[in-house]
């Protein structure tokens, strides 16, 4: 079979690639007690945090701001 792959889980902390998280500060899609950051982003290990104003659908309400945040997140 061509294209063999492993479905073994490898934690992000063991990869040598840089990591970033973009946090929209007005995102209310989850309750305040279960926010994305830091509850989920801390699982990345050492990462760059980019925070931008905006809600869950910032790709529609402020696409330029989100595009800049994505560029900032990958600036290494």
Secondary structure by P-SEA (a helix, b strand, c coil): ccccccccccccccccbbbbbbbccccccccccccccccccccccbbbbbbbbcccccccccaaaaaaaaaaaacc
